[in-house]
Amino acid sequence: MTEFDKIDKNGNGTIEKSEFDELEFKRLEEEYKDQNQKRDNQLRMCWVVLLIMCASTVAVILQPERMAQADAVLMMMYGSLSAIVGAFFGFNALGGKKND
């Protein structure tokens, strides 16, 4: 069975408007699901990054002498993780304005 045969439900050899509308609906539905999954994954990533930053802060407060050796790494980590969180919120804000 070819792709055309799958789309042509009534088998008359042409794709009618109802068949095309059904195909378009399926495409839009898949696109919507993909957008939702992407948003959910980005939100999850943002929360994990915030938790990592909080855990690092607690570790520095509890054992400052041990963390003093890794201060450059911690600064780099905070900068990178802050950029991820900022980009998430920034792009979401820009995306919201585009649709208004």
N, C-alpha and C positions, 0 to 999 in steps of 0.2 A: 504494500500500500504506500503510495507516494504522499508527500506533504499536501499536495493539492487535493488528493482524495480525502485526507483527514479533515481538511477545511470545508470541502464541498459535501455537506451532510446529506442533502437530498439527491445527490448523484446526477444532477442535470447538466454538468459540464461547465457551469459558470458559478462564480461566487456572488451570491445575492447579498443585499444590504443586511439582512438579519444575520447571515453567516459572518459577514465582515464585522458587524457590531459585536458579535459574540467573541470573535478573535481579538478585537480591540479591547474589549472588557477584560479578557484574560491577561492581556499584556499589561494593562494599567493596574490590575490587581497584583501581578507579580512585581511590578515596579514599586507599588505602595508597600508591599511586604519587605522588599529590599531596603527601602528608605527607613522603615520602622526598625529593622534589624540593625542597620548602620547607626541610627540614633541611639538605640539601646546599648550597643556595644561601646559607642563613644562615651555615653554616660557612665557605664560600668568602669571603663578605663579611667575616667576622671575621678570617680570615687576611690578606686584603688590607689591612684597617685596621691590623693589627699591623705589617705590612711598611711601610706608609706612616709609622707612628710611628717605626719603626726608621730608615728613610731620613731622616726629619726630624732625628732625634737625631744621626745621623752627619754630616749637613750642618751642624748647629750646632757640633759638635766640630771639624770640619775648617775652617770659616770663621766663627768667632764674630763677627768685626767686621761681616761682611756680614749675618748673621742678627740682629744687635742691632737693626737697623731694624724688623724684623718680630716683635719679641718679643711684642707683644699678640696678634697674629694666631696665632703659634705656641702661645701659652697657650690661646687659644680652641679651636684645632684639637686640641690634646692633650685638653682637657676633653671636647670633643664626641666624639672618637674613643674615648676611654676609656669614655664613657657607652654607646656602641654595643657595645663588647666586654663591658662589665659586664652590660648588659641581656641579651645573648646567653647568657652563662653563668648569670645569675640565672634567666631564664625556663626554661632547660633544667633547672636544678636543681629549680625548682618543678614542672615538668612530670613529672620523674622521681618526685617524692614523691607526686604525685596518683595515679599508676598503681600504687603499692605498696600 
